């Protein structure tokens, strides 16, 4: 069998299994060629890795291989995809989902689509049928009532608890055969004999859900093997899509050039240029930047192999499709074409249908890749604009300096996102003469959804009256608004504080936020009491309010949970004791935000694993004099 077997390092017994199955063993996991992974136990990570090119699938060796798997091996031989798993692993890891996703990529790369079929539904139902009614032998039917469904789930869980049934193998595989995609599911159950007068292709689980969406459905091996065939269509772009495409033909034979040029014109290609050797070919690439190159191997001055090597290195054109056309048919010569950087090889004498099909597929892929790159660039630009907009929501240095001149308060803050956009946010709001409000929020999730929620909160804050309500009441009002705006499962951890410089107090409320740190006039750090449910999660919850002294010489550190929950080497970077130590070790006139951030980055360089906010508000001993002087 031509498929390699890459044996997992923690499963030496996989070597014997691979040899039993007739697989060629290969210990090079970095460049395995076409390969399946042979492992002891499967999980989501190994399933996804094993289904990504150039890999063809995963074989789990935890259970003995017998009585089945013939279609699986046949599909691997045909270049298809396959999973050979125990029932327990296939059920627990929801193997149908990664397999269906890999199938879509497999068909796309082969230039096919199946427009009338929901692959994920087909694979899921077929696999569920084999697992539940085949290997686990659960044949109860349900009326759809809640009681029946609960009873059915109990039967499945009981069956999974039986090592004999949970250890049975299931083989899920697929390959393109002619104009169809053939999907096979093989189990080790007792087989299936339909009752008289019943549909012979349907087990009690209800394969009728998918029977109408596949071209053919049949059973083999006494019902232990289910074969499905799905009709495929060539993934083609309209003829006018190639009107702006440019193709370069490099061949020293004028007849071959004219024939290829006439052939390519039938695809509607708008620009075709010809070069007679590798040197002319490189010059034409520099001048005209073609979208695809048809390249002969044996030419004077510079052959096709050398030209391809140079355009991949000197010209840095790694994405330019190069299709070699050669009369050399031995495996070594064809391998040399790929080693030089070629994308495909077409044999002489030329088969016109093959040339058109291969050129069409590579052009379609190139155009789709160009669209993808354009879309990626547009999204990147839009993300950068959104990130700049989000950054503008945080108080500027000019704003902070104005507050310092008016109140004497020294304020430093930073937000670092774990992705291009994040859900952390902090701001200040006016609350009357010698009063200052502060809010820090950490929305669940990352990326665009969390960023949108930050914008929503900013809009809500812009509607606050000139004299905002006390922190607890303000928290309740924001919760009512966010409960209507946020999706199920979205919420925010929020701190709201109100500093009264006349009374020398800090009044605050919290919503699922980590406890802030208060550094007193003697430099001692302690956590503030705080509690409260997250915003947007519940309807009309109660929020408590606390009030603590905040005299001159006191400072407040507010932070998001990324600071105290991030790990490095399996240990917390900053636990509670470490945070208090970092706070007390920072000199009064030093930048506490910068000091803590630098210590955090020393353990976790680059982007943090979660959005991180640090906010420090310090009331100097001489704040009243400074404010009065300004």
Secondary structure, 3 states (H helix, E strand, C coil): CCCEEEECCCCCCHHHHHHHHCCEECCCCCCCCCEEEEECCCCHHHHHHHCCCCEEEEEECCCCCCCCCHHHHHHHHCCCEEEEEEHHHHHHCCHHHHHHHHHHHHHHHCCEECCCCCHHHHHHHHHHHHHHHHHCCCCCCCCCCHHHHHHHHHHHHHHHCCHHHHCCEEEEEEEEECCEEEEEEEECCCCCCCCCCCCCCCCCCCCHHHHCCCCEEEEECCCCEEEEEEECEECCCCHHHHCCCEEEEECCCHHHHHHHHHHHHCCCCCEEEEECCHHHHHHHHHHHCCCEEEEECCCCCCCHHHHHHHHHHCCCCCCCEEEEEECCCCHHHHHHHHHCCCCEEEECCCCHHHHHHHHHHHHHHHHHHHHHHHHHHHHHHHHHHHHHHHHHCCCCHHHHHHHHHHHCEEEEEEEECCCCCCCEEEEEEECCCCEEEEEEEEECCCHHHHHHHHHHHHHHHHCCCCCCCCHHHHHHHHHHHHHHHCCCCCCEEEEEEEEECCCCEEEEEEECCCCCEEECCCCCEEECCCCCCCECCCCCCCCCCEEEECCCCEEEEEECCHHHHCEECCEECCCHHHHHHHHHHCCCCCCHHHHHHHHHHHHCCCCCCCCEEEEEEEECCCHHHHHHHC
